[in-house]
Amino acid sequence: MTDLTGKTALVTGSVQGIGLAIAEALAGAGARIAVHGLAGDMQVREVCEKLEKAGAPEAEFFGGDLRHPDRIADMMDAVAAWGGADILVNNAGIQHTAALADMPRDTWDAILNVNLSAAFHTMQAAMPGMAKRGYGRVVNIASVHGLVASKHKAPYVAAKFGLVGLSRVAALEYANAGTKAQGGVTVNCIAPGWTETAIIEPQVQARAEAFGGDRDKGIADLLSEKQPSQRTSDPAEIGALALWLCDPIAHNVTGTTIPIDGGWTAQ
């Protein structure tokens, strides 16, 4: 089993969904967890307690509005003072669907800032320290939309394609950091397809309306269009892959984008 004792992981957007599932997986391997996301005090406390029960020796919340580089810098400084991120998971993301001609300019800017630029800023802050320690893991949660496009998702697709490219550049720049024994420094993307998270709920509800509000039929309609397996993924499945990528044994897995998409991108 992966042992992350003594490691610290920063997971953005980790108060729910995929981010929380990844944080739970890393906590179960003994990592300290730097929690981040949009949540009230009660939810933050519940999440931190949950992660400590899962095995994290410590779980602490670090706030930071990912739309603003200065706020990100403050967050990364606080994490560095806490010990620094050995593992960085850029998971936080936002979505809005609209035709290219109708996409609001402010929405474009917000999606690019949160889904792409924030990863650049966190990686730039964290990766030099990883290289000095000889071990580091960056796991960027991209999407099938970092590999293929869909209509009405221009900023989201642009951001996710950019995240894949950014990850490849960083992987090359840090490929020879550390040793096999230390675990090296790697950068990889996970590209989920349809996964049971809050971010897809507006699309599910829009499809459900065509079936008299039947949510299950709405989901089935979404799956039939793109995902050959006809099954959604559970966030814990993404967490399991992220955990494996953080294992020292994965020292030569870098610069990859691994889909969990039921065959979507195989078509």
Secondary structure, 3 states (H helix, E strand, C coil): CCCCCCCEEEECCCCCHHHHHHHHHHHHCCCEEEECCCCCHHHHHHHHHHHHHHCCCCEEECCCCCCCHHHHHHHHHHHHHHCCCCEEEECCCCCCCCCHHHCCHHHHHHHHHHHHHHHHHHHHHHHHHHHHHCEEEEEEECCHHHCCCCCCCHHHHHHHHHHHHHHHHHHHHCCCCCCCCCCEEEEEEEEECCECCHHHHHHHHHHHHCCCCCHHHHHHHHHHHHCCCCCCECHHHHHHHHHHHHCHHHCCCCCCEEEECCCHHHC
